[in-house]
Structure formats: structure tokens, C-alpha cells
Amino acid sequence: MKKIVIATLFAGSTLLMADGAALFAKCAGCHGQNGEKAALGKSAIIKGQDAAKTVEQLKGYKAGTLNQHGMGALMKGQVASMSDADIQAVADHIAAMK
């Protein structure tokens, strides 16, 4: 019984963890499925970008303190509902893109 409870708790906590690939799906419309496009022809290509840089940028957009290429308002709306864990998961996913 103890093993079943532990396995259930582990499975439940795994489901609550942020899934970078799933979260990136809403980014793909502008940045491409693999981060290979300059969003709306304005941004840098984010494919393989360092995770720390992505976290810094996304947090800046979320706070409203970053407005690269005039995309601040659009990006603020995109990341407004993302938690810090979501932002980290997306950043890790982007960094892993090859």
C-alpha cells in the first residue's frame, strides 16, 4: 500500500510540473515550431538561445520593463499568465532546440 501511495504522489507531482514544449505551443505561431523564425519579422531567432537570457527577457516582458523591437505589449500579454516555473520550462525548451 505504501508503494502505491508514493507512486501516486510522484505521478501527480509530475503532472503539475511545467512542460516547456506544451507551453511553447503558443509561441510557435510567431517564433516557428522550432524557434527558427524572427517573430513578425522583427525579433532575433530564439532557437538554442541561452536559458538564462530567455528567462531574463520573459520576466522583463512580464513586468513591462522590456520592449525589444516594439514587441513589449504583445509579449507582456503572452507571458502574463506564466509562472516563474513556466518561464523556466519554456527557456529550457528553447535552449534545447537544435
Backbone torsions as a table, in degrees:
resi	resn	phi	psi	omega
1	MET	NA	-41.7	-178.8
2	LYS	-60.2	-40.3	179.7
3	LYS	-65.6	-37.0	179.2
4	ILE	-66.0	-42.5	179.7
5	VAL	-63.7	-45.1	179.7
6	ILE	-63.6	-43.6	178.7
7	ALA	-62.7	-40.5	179.0
8	THR	-65.3	-42.9	178.2
9	LEU	-63.0	-43.1	178.9
10	PHE	-63.1	-44.8	179.8
11	ALA	-62.6	-41.1	179.1
12	GLY	-65.4	-41.0	-179.9
13	SER	-69.2	-31.9	177.2
14	THR	-64.4	-38.5	179.4
15	LEU	-66.7	-27.8	-178.8
16	LEU	-81.8	-16.6	-179.6
17	MET	-69.0	145.6	-178.5
18	ALA	-67.4	136.8	179.0
19	ASP	-107.4	103.9	-176.2
20	GLY	-57.8	-39.9	-179.4
21	ALA	-65.4	-43.0	179.5
22	ALA	-67.2	-40.3	179.2
23	LEU	-67.1	-33.4	-179.2
24	PHE	-68.7	-17.9	-177.2
25	ALA	-54.2	-37.1	-180.0
26	LYS	-76.7	-12.4	177.9
27	CYS	-87.0	-25.7	-172.0
28	ALA	-62.9	-27.0	179.9
29	GLY	-58.5	-37.3	-179.9
30	CYS	-100.5	-40.1	-173.6
31	HIS	-92.0	-7.7	-178.0
32	GLY	89.3	157.5	-177.3
33	GLN	-58.5	-29.5	-178.3
34	ASN	-121.0	24.0	178.7
35	GLY	67.3	22.1	-172.3
36	GLU	-90.1	-4.9	-176.3
37	LYS	-108.5	147.7	169.9
38	ALA	-77.9	113.5	-174.8
39	ALA	-56.3	123.5	-178.9
40	LEU	52.0	26.5	179.3
41	GLY	70.5	12.9	-174.8
42	LYS	-114.4	-39.8	-170.8
43	SER	-85.2	169.8	171.6
44	ALA	-73.6	158.5	174.4
45	ILE	-74.3	128.6	-173.1
46	ILE	-95.9	-7.6	-179.1
47	LYS	-52.2	122.4	177.3
48	GLY	75.9	6.1	-178.9
49	GLN	-62.2	142.9	179.1
50	ASP	-53.8	132.7	-176.7
51	ALA	-59.8	-40.5	-179.0
52	ALA	-62.6	-39.1	178.2
53	LYS	-65.6	-42.3	179.5
54	THR	-64.0	-43.4	178.4
55	VAL	-59.4	-47.1	-179.6
56	GLU	-59.1	-44.9	-178.9
57	GLN	-66.7	-47.1	-178.3
58	LEU	-63.8	-38.1	176.7
59	LYS	-67.2	-35.6	176.0
60	GLY	-65.1	-43.4	176.3
61	TYR	-62.4	-44.4	-178.3
62	LYS	-62.0	-40.1	-179.9
63	ALA	-77.0	-14.0	-177.9
64	GLY	82.0	15.3	-178.2
65	THR	-99.7	-3.1	-179.6
66	LEU	-121.9	133.7	179.9
67	ASN	-141.9	58.9	179.7
68	GLN	-69.3	133.7	176.3
69	HIS	56.4	25.8	-179.7
70	GLY	70.2	18.8	-175.4
71	MET	-100.4	8.6	-175.0
72	GLY	-56.7	-49.6	-177.3
73	ALA	-65.8	-43.2	179.3
74	LEU	-62.8	-47.3	-178.7
75	MET	-68.2	-34.8	177.7
76	LYS	-58.9	-42.0	177.5
77	GLY	-65.0	-35.5	-178.8
78	GLN	-70.2	-35.1	-174.8
79	VAL	-103.2	-2.0	-175.2
80	ALA	-54.1	-38.7	-176.2
81	SER	-91.2	0.7	-177.2
82	MET	-83.3	134.0	174.5
83	SER	-80.3	171.5	175.9
84	ASP	-60.7	-37.0	178.4
85	ALA	-66.4	-38.5	177.0
86	ASP	-63.3	-45.4	-179.7
87	ILE	-60.6	-44.0	179.5
88	GLN	-64.0	-41.0	-179.6
89	ALA	-64.2	-42.6	177.8
90	VAL	-65.3	-43.2	179.8
91	ALA	-61.3	-42.2	178.3
92	ASP	-65.3	-39.2	178.9
93	HIS	-63.5	-45.2	179.9
94	ILE	-62.8	-43.4	-179.3
95	ALA	-62.9	-30.7	-179.0
96	ALA	-81.6	-10.0	-179.6
97	MET	-68.0	133.0	179.4
98	LYS	-123.5	NA	NA
